[in-house]
């Protein structure tokens, strides 16, 4: 089982992000941490394989709040048994002392939300860190002894040229992180970018997306990174075991506001409202708002959609006869290969994973 904790706080809300998040405002972070520790103690009944703190911006929690939260986690979990402990971080939210605290608390992997090493692109994205802060943050984490460092990058951003993207990739490579995630910007509902797209102020271009995707693949694989999932590249020994668990369909428990869980074929979600989350934890001990039972067909479709994103691909056993015929056509077209009983996307097929998955389900 995988364990995910959602920390919803951000210093500012980025215009492209659709995850549940907000500025602290009137919400007491201390009260939230108390509620999250209470939920952890009551809902976590087995030792997870991995732990992931996402958000939001977990790294903006104060040293005191982080120490309190991790003390509760250590009470419930033997960290020596965990494969990985990841925390998402913003370069503007920590210094050397705080980075050392991350390591002392048991964090083994930091995922840095950098997105770009081009100043004008950072401004478009509403990021609060500078290019120099982003670069320096990697060294700070190295000095603190964090075993594995990931850099999140994004492409196809409005106003971002192909030269901007190449410069960002080359800058990231020069910092020698252990892992790089390169995400295609998507216009999600309930974001400022989506509203700009709807008004015609921004535009999507699939050919443009594919060019940027292939540039990342070319530069990062040449630099020794294994392109093991559509958006993820890792040095040997630094693949994200937590995310691999999601892609393989493992059970996971999500705690915190808006967090989703899937255990034993049942999926449920916590209320996406921090104040209500805290109130429900205090009053009834849980914050569940909706649940569903996943039938065999739903799980099959998820396995296809997620598995095609990985370099291992999917078993042909997941496909019906018509889909197998289409899979063979993909191989003939050079978009996929059949390796034993596995269908694996290759070359241009990797950039077309979503439409290909839609064809095969």
C-alpha positions, 0 to 999 in steps of 0.5 A: 500500500502507498500512503499520500498526505495532501498539504493544501497550502501555497503562498500564492495560487499558480494559474495553471494548477488544478490541485486543491490548494489555497493560501493560508488566509483564515485557516490555522495551519496548526489546527490543520496539522492537528487534524491531519495527525488525528486522521493519520492515527485513526485511518492508517492501519498497516505499514505503507510501502511508500510515503508521499507528501504533496500539495499545495506546498508541503515545504512551506510548513514551519519547522515546528509544524513539520516536526509535529506531523512527522512525529505522528507519522513516526509513531505509526510507521517504521520509516526503516521499512519504507522504500521512499519518503517524498516531499514536494517543495518550492525552492523559495520555501526552504534554506539550508537549516530547513533542508537539513530538517527534512533529512532529519525527519526521514525524507529521502526524496524531494520533488522540486516544483521548478517548472522553468529556468527562464525568468519570463516563463516563471513570471507567466506561471506565477512562480514565486522563486527566481531562476537563481533560487531554483538553481541554488535549491538543488545544491542546498538539498545535496548539502543536506544529504537528501538521497534523491532529488527530482526537478519538475519542469513544464513545456508548451507554456504560453510565451515559451519558445522552443529555445526557452525549453531547450535552455531549461532542459540543459540548465536542469541537466547541468545541475545533475538531479537524480530525476526529472519530470517533464510535463506537458501543460494541460488546461484544467478546469477551475484554473486561470489558464483554462479561462484564458483558453476558453476566451481564446487568449491561449491556444493548444497545439498538438504538433507543438507539444510533440516537438517539445516532448521529443526534444526532452526525450532526446536531451534527457536520454542522451544525458543518461536519464531513463525515460521510464514513464511518459513524463518521467526520467530517472538516473539508475536507482532513482525511479519514483517507487511511489509513482510506479505503484500508482501506474501499476494499480497498487492500493493507496491511502490518501489523507488530508483535504481532497485526498483520494484512496483506493483500497480493495476495489473501493475508491473514496475521496475526502472533502475538498475544503480545508475548514470542513475537513478539520471540522469533520475530523474533529467531530466524526473522525473522518472526512469522507465525502464520496465513494464508489466500488470499482468493478473489473472493467473500470480497473481494466481501463485504468490499467490500460491508460496508466500502463501504456505510459510506462516503458513496460507497457501493458499485457495484451491480456487486457485488450479485447480482440478488436483492440488487439487488432488495433495494437498490431496496426500500431506496431506496423505503423512504428508507434508501438512494439510487441515484446512477448505478450506486452504492448509497448509504445515507442518513438512518436507513439509515446507522445500520443499515449492519451489518444492511443489509450482511448483507441484501445479501451 
